[in-house]
Amino acid sequence: DIILEYEMKMDAGLNSGVQIRSHSNPAYENGRVHGLQVECDDSKRAWSGGIYDEARNGWRYPLEYNPAAKIAFRKGQWNSYRVLAFENHIRIWINDIPCANLVEENRETGFIALQVHAIRDESLAGKKIHWRTIRVKTAVAEDLTAQGNMAAPQVSYLKNTLTEAEIREGWKLIWDGKTTEGWRGAKTDRFPEKGWVIRDGDLIVQPAAGAESANGGDIVTEKLYGDFILEVDFRITEGANSGIKYFVNTELNRGEGSAIGCEYQILDDAGHPDAAAGIQGNRTLGSLYDLIPANGQFFNPDLPVVKYVNGIGKWNRARILVKGSKVEHWLNGCKIVEYERGTQEWRALVAYSKYQDWPAFGEHKEGNILLQDHGNEVAFRNLKILEIH
């Protein structure tokens, strides 16, 4: 539990960071340093002050969560960083501007380190990063309220648990992490007797040779939802296919196959053939399945990749935002899809998709939320929703 303060500046084109609560041991990637990193980002992406989990879980707090903080870092000048790490809370300020407000799953201990980042361009050889006035002291509980303004939105990874701030905002868990309460089979009035297991706080669909809804079948919330923000953490296995559906009408398609609704695609893009099917990648991870491909660069051209994906066996976070006819998909803190239901463009997309035979597809005012059984093992946890009224 610390308050860490330092000043830093770096030459143009570089990237670096300061590791906190970090580790190095021979058994983990031959001693590679791993743990939370306070980002220093000179690129147009401008994520300085964000939080990256080096060599483990990827981006925990990209500044797409808090775009107002992208102005905090002054390129080519000295910047004052303040980092508060107390219990599960990690908060970061640059030049007194709040940048990140993270609640981690676990409280860790570990060393502080100044990062030497790889370069891929020979023109960067010899450029420098400077630190000075590095100081640290023990943090206490009062520092959470005494460290000044923290206007950055909170992002939490507490396992199947809401923070006090989330409770105040109105968030609710839609899965309690322990039981099947609030869920049923998409085509039955009870939870499936096979095909789904609860293990160590994870809700897991079991493998069954890749067949769609042919083992335990899809599961849906008993409650219907309209306008909302939904967050779901998911972990895929090699070659896996699944999905999160919304605006589901369980009275449609009572026969074989999956229930009908708008789908946030979950897929191992590198290992499943469906990634190459469809049109322009509209069946890849995070896409609105068979309709709109996921592409974060469409919304932020300064991102170096179309989407940030944590690999096989690691957790990713899906966010679905619905307000009226407007819908967004997010993956690991970045918006990757945006569309409006019920428009002429929407109906044209549907007419050329696998949903063309379902009248008014995706235009229901409310529906169930569904986790898909596609015959591959996928784990889910941290299912929470904020209904928008």
N, C-alpha and C positions, 0 to 999 in steps of 0.2 A: 504494500500500500504506500504509494509515493506521490509527491508532487515533483515533477521534473521540469526544469526550465533551462532553456539554452537559446543561443542565437546562431543562425546559420545563413550562409549565402553560397550560391554555386554558379559556376560558369554556365553559359547558355548551352542547351542541348543535353544536359546531364539529368540523371535521376538518382535519387538516394533516399535515405530514410534513417530513422532511429528505432532500433529494436527495443522493446520493453518486454519483461516477463518471458524472455527467450531462452533457448537451450541449444546445446550442441553435444551430441554423444555419438560414438562410433556406430551404434546399432541403428541410427536413423539416417539414412541416405549418406552413409560414410562421413558423418560428422557435420552435415550441412546445418547451418544455423536456421532455426525455425521458431516461430512465435509471432506475436503482434508487432507490426511496424507502423510507425507514424510517418506518413508519406511526405516526401519532398519531390514535387513534380514540376519541372520547368516547361513541359509540353503545353500545347494549346488545350489539351484535355483539362488542365488546371485542377488536379485533385490533391494538391498540397493540403495537409491537415486531415486527409482521409485516413482510414485504417485498413491495412492489408495484413492478412495472416500468412506470413512468409512460409513457403514450402509446406503448407497444410491446407487451409480452407479458402484461400484466395481472398477476394475483396469482401470485407465485413462492413465497411462504411465508405463506399465511393461517394464523391461529392454530388452525384446526381440526386442523392437524398437531400442535399442542402446546397443547391446551386448558388444561393446568395453568398456563400463563403468562398466562391472561386476568385473573388477579388482580393482575398486576404493576403496572399503571398505576393511579395514585391520582387519581380525578377531582377537579378543582378544586384540586389541590395541586401543588407542585413535584415533578417526576419526574426522576431522574438516568438518562440514557441513556449507554450505552457501545457503540460500534460498532467492530468489528474487520474490516477489509477487507484481506486478504492473498492475493495471487494470485487464485485462483478462489473463495476462501472468504470468506463474509460471515457474521459472527456478531453477535448483538445481545443486550444485557442491558438491562433496566429495573429500577432500584432493586435491582441485583445478582441479579435473577431471570433466568435464561436464557430467551430468548423464541424466537429464530430461529437456525437453523444451516443455511445454504445453501451449496451448491457450484454455482457458475454454469458455463455452457458456456465462456465466454470471460473472460479477465482484461481489464478495461477501465480506462481513465483518464478523468478528467473532473472537473467542478467540484462543489463542495458548495453547496447552495442551501436556503434556508428557504422553504417553500412558502406561497403565498397560494392558498387553495382557494376555489372558487366556492361561493356560498350560493344555495339555492333557496327560502329562507323569509325574508321581509322582517323577521321578528322577530329574526333573527340579525345584522342590520346594526348595526355599532358594537361588536360583541363582539370580544374581543381574545385573541391568542395571545402568550405571553411566552416568550422565551428568555434564558438568561444562562449565564455561565461556559462559553463555547464554546471548546474548545481541541482541538488536533490535533497529532499527532506521527507520524513515519514508523514503520511497523510492520516487524518482521523475523520470520523464520521461527519463532524461539523463542516469539513471542507467541501462536502457535496453542496452545501447551501452558501458557504462563505467565499467561494472562488469566483464570484461575479456572475454576470449574465451568461446563461446557457440556453440560447434560443434555438440551437440546432435541434431538429426533430430527433426524437429518440428511436433507435433501432435496437430491438432486443432479440437475443437468441436463447433466452431461458427456455428450458425444455418443457413444453406443454404447461407453461405457467405464464400468467400475465404480470406485468410490472404494475406498480401503483399508478404510474402515469397512464398506462394503457387502460386500466380500469376506470380512471377518471374520464378518459376520452370516450369510453363506451365500448371498447373492444370486448369480445366474448370468445371463449374457446368453443369450437364446434366439435371437437373431440377431446375427451378428458384425459387421454393418454393411458387409460386403464381398462375401460369397458367398451361395449358396443352401444351404449346409450346414445340415442339421438340419430342412429343410423339403421338402415334396413337394406335388403337387396332391392335393386332397381325394379325387379319383376316379381317380388314377393313382399309380404308384409312383415317379414322377420329378417334378422341378419343371417347371412349364409352360414351353413353348418360346416362348410369346408372352403378351402381356397384363400382364406384370410386368417392371419394370426396376429396376436398382440405380443410383442416381445421387447422387454426393456424400454417401454415407452414409445415403441415404434409400431405403426400399423402397417403390416406387410402383406402384399398380395403375392401368393406363392406361384412358382413356375408351373406351367402346364402345356409345354410344347408350343407356346406362342399363339394359341388359338384365342380368338376374340370372345370374351365373356362366356367361355365354355367350361370353366372350372367352378369357382364359387360365384362368378358373375360380378357385374358392377355393383357398387354400393352407393347409396344416396342419403342425403340428410332427410330426416323426416319433415323438417321445416322447409318452407319455400322462402326464397330470398329475391328481392328486387334490386334496389340501389345499394351498393356495398363496396367495401374494400376487403378482399380476401387474401390472406397470406398462407402459403403452404410450403413447408420444407420437404424436399423429396431427394431420394438417393437411388440411382439406377444401377443395375448390373450390366455386364457386357451384353450387347445386342438387345437391350430391353426396349419395350414399347408400352406406354400407358398414357394416361391423360387426366386432366381435371376438366370436367364439363360443368357448365352453368346454364341457366334457363332451360333445364332439362324437364321434359314432359314425359313422365314414366308411362303414360297411357299410349304413347306412340311406340311402335315396334315392340310388340309383346312377344315376337317370335325370336329367332336366332339373332345373334349379334348384339352390339352395344346399344344402350339407350340413346335417344336422340337429344342433342343439345350442342351449344357452342363449345368447342374444345380447345383448351390450352394444351398443346401437344407436349408429351414427355417422351423423349426418344434418345437412344444412343445413336447420334448422327453418323458416327464413323462405323458402327457395327450393325446397323439395321437397314435393310434395303428400302424401306419406306422413305428414307431421307432423300433418295434420288427419284422417287415417284412424285406425282402431283405436278405442279407448275411453279417454276422459279423458286423451289425450296419451300413451298407452303405446307410441307409435311415434316419439317425439321423442328427441333426442340424449340419450344416457346411460341411457335407459330399458332395462328388461328387455323386449326387443322383444315387442310384442303381449300383454304380460302385466301389467307394473307400470310406471307412469309415473315419470320422474325428478322429484324434488321435494326440494331441500335444506332447505326450510322445515319439512318434516315432522320433520326431525331437529334443526334449530336454528331455532326460530321468529323469532329475532332477525336472521336474514339478510334483507337488503332485497330479494333476488331469489330465485327458485326454484333458479337455478343460474348460476354464473359461466361464461360462454362467451367464448372468444377468437374473433374473427371470421374470415371467409374469408381464407385465406392465412396464418393464424397458427397456432402450435402449441397444442394442448390436451393435457392428460394424463389418461388413463383409468387407474383402479386398480380391480382386481377382487380381492376377498378371499374366499376359500373356506375354511371350517373346518368339516368334517363336513357337516351339512345346512344350515348357515347361510352366507349369501352376502351380500356388500355390493358396490355400485357406487359409485365416487367419481369426481368430475370436478373437475379443477383444485384439488384439496385439500379438497373438501367431499363428505361422504357424501350421495348422492342416491337410493339404492335400498337396501332391506334386505329379505330374505325367507328363508324356510326351506323347503327342498325336501322333498318326500315327505309333507307334512302333508295333512290334509283340505282346508285352504284352498288349498294349492298345486294339488292335483288338480282342484279346482273351477275355478281360474283356467285351467288347461290345457284343461279340457273345453270352455271357451268361447273358445278361441284357435285359431289356425291349426295348432297342434300336436296337436289332439285325436285325430288318427288314429295317433299314434306311441305305442305302449305304453310306460309308465313313463318318459315324456319328462322329461329333466333329472334323473333319479334314479340315473344311473350313478355308480359309485364313482370312476371316473376317465375321462378322455377326451383327445382331441387339443385343442389350441388352434388356432383358425382365424382367418385374415384374409380378409374377404369381398371377392370381385369382384362388384360390383353395376353394372358398366358406367360408373362415374364415377371421375374421377381423385381419389385419396386417397393421401397419403404417410404412411409409418410410420417411426419410429426409436425408439431407446432402449427396446427390448423386453427386459425383465428380469423374473426370477421368483425368488421365495423360496419354496421348498417347506417346508411346515410338517409336522414329524414329531412 
